[in-house]
Amino acid sequence: MPGGRLTHHERQAIAEGLRDGLSYTDIAGRLGRPISTVTREVARNGGPSAYRADAAHRATTGRARRHKRPTTPTAAPTASDTRGRDPEAVVELEEQFTALMVGTGLPRMTARVLTCLYVTDGGSLTATELAQRLQVSPASVSKAVGELEQQELIRRERDTGRRRDRYVIDADAWFRGWMASAHQNATLADFALRGAQVLGATTPAGTRMQDIGHFFEHVGRTMIEAAEQWQQADAARRNTSR
C-alpha cells in the first residue's frame, strides 16, 4: 500500500533503479509509491551512490525496533514536550526532517541536532540536553553545533545564572543562513573574476573563470534581493496579524 512501510523487495527495486540511472519519478512510478517516499528512503540510507537494499532494510528494521522500546529516563519527553502529540508521528517527523537536511548536504549528526532544536517548543537546549535527547556523546554534539554556528543556523547564549551555553534556534535562523550563503557566493564571484584577470580574460581558462564569476555574482545578488523582499513581506504579515 502507498502509505505502508517499504518491503525488502521494493528496496531492491529502488537499488536496481538507481543503478540503471532511473529518476526518482520513474522508480516511484514503478513501485506505485509517492516520489517523496522514494527520495526520503534514499536520502535516509546513504544517498543515490551509496544506497544498498539489504543495508537499508536492516537499518529501517532496527529503527522500528528502537522506537518500540521504552526510552531511557534521560531521553523521555516531558509533559510539556508532548503536548498531546502522537509520539510515533513526532519520531517520524524528526526522521523525515533529518533526511531532508542530510539531502541538502548537512552531515547526519549536524542535521539531527538542527532537527532536535526545531521540534523542541523552547527552541533552545544545552549541549548536555542535546546529548541526552539524541543519545550521543558530548563530543558529537560539540562538532555539530560548531558547524551550525558557522553556517549561522543557530546562535549561542549564556544560560542565565549558570556557567553553560544554550544553543538557540529562532525565526531569523534561515534568513541568517541564507545571507551567509549569499555572501559566500559574492566572495566566490570576486575570487573567480580576479582569477580570470590573472589567467587572461581571452584565454580558455580565463574565460572559464570569468563565467564562474559572473554566475556566482548573479546568484549572490539575486539571493540578497530575495531575502530582502521576504523580510519586507514578513514584516507586513506580522503587522497585519497584530
C-alpha positions as CSV (number, residue, x, y, z in Angstrom):
1,M,0.0,0.0,0.0
2,P,1.3,3.5,-0.8
3,G,1.1,4.5,2.9
4,G,2.7,1.4,4.3
5,R,6.4,0.6,5.0
6,L,8.6,-0.3,2.1
7,T,9.2,-4.0,1.7
8,H,12.6,-5.6,1.1
9,H,11.6,-6.4,-2.5
10,E,10.7,-2.7,-3.0
11,R,14.1,-1.6,-1.7
12,Q,15.8,-4.0,-4.1
13,A,13.7,-2.4,-6.9
14,I,14.9,1.1,-5.8
15,A,18.5,0.0,-5.7
16,E,18.2,-1.5,-9.2
17,G,16.5,1.6,-10.5
18,L,19.3,3.8,-9.1
19,R,21.9,1.5,-10.7
20,D,20.1,1.8,-14.0
21,G,20.1,5.6,-13.8
22,L,16.3,6.0,-13.4
23,S,14.9,9.1,-11.9
24,Y,13.1,9.1,-8.6
25,T,9.9,9.8,-10.5
26,D,10.4,6.7,-12.7
27,I,11.2,4.5,-9.7
28,A,8.2,5.8,-7.7
29,G,6.0,5.1,-10.7
30,R,7.2,1.5,-11.0
31,L,6.5,0.9,-7.3
32,G,3.2,2.8,-7.2
33,R,4.6,4.9,-4.4
34,P,4.8,8.7,-3.8
35,I,8.0,10.3,-5.0
36,S,8.6,11.7,-1.5
37,T,8.7,8.1,-0.2
38,V,11.5,7.1,-2.6
39,T,13.5,10.3,-2.1
40,R,13.2,10.1,1.7
41,E,14.2,6.4,1.6
42,V,17.3,7.1,-0.4
43,A,18.4,10.2,1.5
44,R,18.0,8.3,4.8
45,N,20.1,5.4,3.7
46,G,23.3,6.8,2.2
47,G,22.1,8.7,-0.9
48,P,21.9,7.6,-4.6
49,S,25.5,6.4,-4.9
50,A,25.7,4.5,-1.6
51,Y,22.1,3.1,-1.3
52,R,22.0,-0.6,-0.7
53,A,18.7,-2.5,-0.3
54,D,19.9,-5.0,2.3
55,A,21.6,-2.4,4.5
56,A,18.6,0.0,4.2
57,H,16.2,-2.8,5.2
58,R,18.3,-3.7,8.2
59,A,18.6,-0.1,9.3
60,T,14.9,0.6,9.0
61,T,14.0,-2.6,10.9
62,G,16.5,-1.5,13.6
63,R,14.9,1.9,13.9
64,A,11.5,0.4,14.2
65,R,12.6,-1.8,17.0
66,R,14.3,1.1,18.8
67,H,11.1,3.1,18.6
68,K,9.1,0.3,20.2
69,R,11.4,0.1,23.1
70,P,10.8,2.4,26.1
71,T,13.3,5.2,26.1
72,T,15.8,5.8,28.9
73,P,14.7,8.3,31.6
74,T,17.1,11.0,30.3
75,A,15.6,10.8,26.8
76,A,12.0,10.5,27.8
77,P,10.0,13.6,26.7
78,T,8.5,15.7,29.4
79,A,4.8,16.6,29.6
80,S,5.5,20.0,28.2
81,D,7.3,18.4,25.2
82,T,4.5,16.0,24.2
83,R,1.5,18.5,24.5
84,G,-0.8,15.7,23.5
85,R,1.1,14.8,20.3
86,D,1.4,11.3,18.9
87,P,4.9,10.2,19.9
88,E,5.3,8.0,16.8
89,A,4.2,10.8,14.5
90,V,6.8,13.1,16.1
91,V,9.5,10.5,15.7
92,E,8.6,10.0,12.0
93,L,8.6,13.8,11.6
94,E,12.1,14.1,13.1
95,E,13.4,11.3,10.8
96,Q,11.9,13.0,7.7
97,F,13.3,16.4,8.7
98,T,16.7,14.9,9.3
99,A,16.7,13.1,6.0
100,L,15.7,16.3,4.2
101,M,18.6,18.2,5.9
102,V,21.0,15.5,5.0
103,G,19.8,15.8,1.4
104,T,20.9,19.5,1.5
105,G,24.4,18.5,2.4
106,L,24.5,18.6,6.2
107,P,26.3,15.7,7.9
108,R,23.8,13.4,9.6
109,M,24.7,14.3,13.2
110,T,24.5,18.0,12.4
111,A,21.1,17.5,10.8
112,R,19.9,15.6,13.9
113,V,21.0,18.4,16.2
114,L,19.2,21.0,14.0
115,T,16.1,18.9,13.9
116,C,16.1,18.4,17.7
117,L,16.3,22.2,18.2
118,Y,13.5,22.8,15.7
119,V,11.0,20.3,17.1
120,T,11.6,21.5,20.7
121,D,9.0,24.0,21.8
122,G,11.5,26.1,23.7
123,G,13.8,26.3,20.7
124,S,16.9,26.1,22.8
125,L,18.9,23.3,24.5
126,T,22.2,22.9,26.2
127,A,24.9,20.6,24.9
128,T,24.1,18.2,27.7
129,E,20.4,18.2,26.9
130,L,21.1,17.6,23.2
131,A,23.4,14.7,24.0
132,Q,20.8,13.1,26.3
133,R,17.9,13.6,23.8
134,L,19.9,12.2,20.9
135,Q,21.7,9.5,22.9
136,V,25.1,10.5,21.6
137,S,28.4,11.7,23.1
138,P,29.0,15.4,24.0
139,A,31.9,15.4,21.5
140,S,29.5,14.6,18.7
141,V,27.2,17.4,19.8
142,S,30.1,19.9,20.1
143,K,31.2,19.2,16.5
144,A,27.6,19.5,15.2
145,V,26.8,22.8,16.9
146,G,30.1,24.2,15.7
147,E,29.1,23.5,12.1
148,L,25.6,25.0,12.6
149,E,27.1,28.1,14.3
150,Q,29.5,28.6,11.3
151,Q,26.5,28.5,8.9
152,E,24.6,30.9,11.3
153,L,21.7,28.4,11.6
154,I,21.8,28.6,15.4
155,R,23.2,31.0,17.9
156,R,24.8,30.6,21.3
157,E,23.5,32.2,24.5
158,R,24.8,32.1,28.1
159,D,22.3,30.2,30.3
160,T,21.1,32.7,32.9
161,G,22.7,32.2,36.3
162,R,24.7,29.1,35.1
163,R,28.1,28.6,33.6
164,R,26.9,26.9,30.5
165,D,25.8,27.8,27.0
166,R,22.4,27.2,25.3
167,Y,22.0,26.7,21.6
168,V,19.1,28.6,20.2
169,I,17.1,28.4,17.0
170,D,14.9,31.3,16.2
171,A,12.7,32.8,13.4
172,D,15.7,34.5,11.8
173,A,17.9,31.4,11.6
174,W,17.2,30.6,8.0
175,F,17.5,34.3,7.0
176,R,20.9,34.5,8.5
177,G,22.0,31.2,6.9
178,W,20.7,32.4,3.6
179,M,22.5,35.7,3.8
180,A,25.7,33.9,4.9
181,S,25.4,31.7,1.8
182,A,24.8,34.8,-0.4
183,H,27.9,36.4,0.9
184,Q,29.9,33.2,0.2
185,N,28.7,33.4,-3.4
186,A,29.8,37.0,-3.6
187,T,33.3,36.0,-2.3
188,L,33.5,33.2,-4.9
189,A,32.5,35.7,-7.6
190,D,35.2,38.1,-6.6
191,F,37.8,35.4,-6.5
192,A,36.8,33.9,-9.9
193,L,36.8,37.3,-11.6
194,R,40.3,38.1,-10.1
195,G,41.4,34.7,-11.3
196,A,40.2,35.5,-14.8
197,Q,42.4,38.6,-14.8
198,V,45.4,36.5,-13.7
199,L,44.8,33.8,-16.3
200,G,43.9,36.3,-19.0
201,A,40.3,37.0,-19.9
202,T,40.7,35.9,-23.5
203,T,42.3,32.5,-22.7
204,P,40.1,29.4,-22.3
205,A,41.0,29.1,-18.6
206,G,40.4,32.8,-18.0
207,T,37.1,32.7,-19.9
208,R,36.0,29.7,-17.8
209,M,36.9,31.6,-14.5
210,Q,35.1,34.7,-15.8
211,D,31.9,32.7,-16.5
212,I,32.1,31.2,-13.0
213,G,32.5,34.7,-11.5
214,H,29.5,36.1,-13.4
215,F,27.4,33.2,-12.4
216,F,28.1,33.5,-8.6
217,E,27.8,37.3,-8.9
218,H,24.3,36.9,-10.3
219,V,23.3,34.2,-7.8
220,G,24.6,36.1,-4.8
221,R,22.9,39.3,-5.8
222,T,19.6,37.5,-6.5
223,M,19.7,35.7,-3.2
224,I,20.2,39.0,-1.3
225,E,17.3,40.7,-3.2
226,A,15.1,37.7,-2.5
227,A,15.9,37.8,1.2
228,E,15.2,41.5,1.5
229,Q,11.9,41.0,-0.3
230,W,11.0,38.2,2.1
231,Q,11.9,40.4,5.1
232,Q,9.6,43.2,3.9
233,A,6.7,40.7,3.2
234,D,7.2,39.0,6.6
235,A,7.2,42.4,8.4
236,A,4.0,43.3,6.6
237,R,2.4,40.0,7.5
238,R,3.3,40.3,11.2
239,N,1.9,43.9,11.3
240,T,-1.4,42.7,9.7
241,S,-1.8,39.8,12.2
242,R,-1.5,42.1,15.2
